[in-house]
Amino acid sequence: MSQITHIKGGRLIDPQSERDEVTDLFIRDGAIVDRPSNADLEKATVIDASGLVVAPGLVDLHVHFRVPGQTHKETILTGTTAAAAGGFTSVVCMPNTSPPADTAGTIQYIKDAVKREAIMNVFPTGCITVGMDGERLAPTGSLRNAGAVAISDGGKCVQDNGLMRRAVEYAHMFDLPVIDHCEDYSLSASGVMNEGATSTKLGLRGAPTEAEDLMVSRNVILSAKTGARIHLQHVTSKNAIDIIRRAKSRGVNITAEATPHHMCFSDTAIEGFDTNFKMNPPLRGEKDRIAILDALADGAIDCIATGHAPHTDYEKDVEFDYAPFGVIGLETALGATLTELFHSNRLSLPDTLSLLTNRPSDAIRLGKGTLEIGSDADIVIIDPDIEWAPTADGFQSKSANSPWIGRTLKGRALKTIVAGKLVYELNDS
């Protein structure tokens, strides 16, 4: 017997189809459908969305679920539960696992774990190079055939430009996007924060924006030369954004993402030496932060991704120099984005939600992030005006290394639905 769900009276916002209206939404057997017959509706499960926003499930192109090998930090179950609590229904996990996802066997291992534990869509990526060592190409075709949706070296950047050119040529041949963390190690060296006045004041080693700018330029050149699709991760530099903007004006096949933490914080946040503000690339200066906001508004940066990178409390609770890079972000991304872009009147609500739905999906062609008839019923119901403050013990993630602990955010997912199944509901008690 068909399972029908009737989401009633919400403000339906679907940026892909440019719908924005108060209406009903119907689900039958995991897909979005036209209005069923009255007889069918009498048997439907009803969800009252009056006064709330009904949107496509959010899409994140950049998460670290630590499987295989680092399940003390996160698992597929805890990672996808955290994602659902943040309103996400599709995530792309990076290959910097232990061992790295540089073989078809490791991709299959991840897929098997996803099948057992995941409560949403999880798309694996494979490595660009064997062991992410930047020396030998991983088997791109085998990774694609095993189910990888892109190739990346996770938090590492291939330094050999000749090798990277071959990598993007192979990826283009197999119609796979290349997802790259842009960092020239000869410039960033052992920097632990942004190079600037704050690093000098704190006596911490700095990594300059030029380390990002050079590799963004390299990737623009390689994409223009080969036609390959290259997606640039967590862009932070004003100069890099200018390079991307000019490349797009010439039709270069480049896309880019920004994270909520780089969008909301600048390097002065590190003055308290809180390691929950340590990430790579680091928080930049205020001019760079404003450039990110401007680029999200004008399309130079295509989408928002969390870079969700869980670490245990004992790993982070050390001197700033020695703490690992990375922060979690799946559960706070929607609130942070709405607070910084929508409630600040920088963007309309549909344009803000587009950065988290159809635009990330389109960047690497996932086919998600829409409420069009016939599409998978991946849906989030949002209260855009609810105010809340994350707490260290309130996360669904296995880790709590968040820069938003104790900070007020405005906007939150109340219900998350994947393929017609309710997988998360906010419990205020």
Secondary structure, DSSP 8 states (H G I E B T S, - for coil): ---EEEEEEEEEEETTTTEEEEEEEEEETTEEES---HHHHTTSEEEE-TTSEEEE-EEEEEE---TTT-TTT--HHHHHHHHHHTTEEEEEE-S--SS-S-SHHHHHHHHHHHHHH-SSEEEE-B-SBGGG-SSSB--HHHHHHHT-S-EE-TT-----HHHHHHHHHHHHHTT--EEE----HHHHTT--EESSHHHHHHT--EE-THHHHHHHHHHHHHHHHH---EEE-S---HHHHHHHHHHHHTT--EEEEE-HHHHH--GGGGGG--GGG--SS----HHHHHHHHHHHHHTSS-EE---B----HHHHSS-GGGS-S----TTTHHHHHIIIIITTTSS-HHHHHHTTTHHHHHHHT---S---TTSB--EEEEEEEEEE---TT--SSS----TTTT--EEEEEEEEEETTEEEEE----
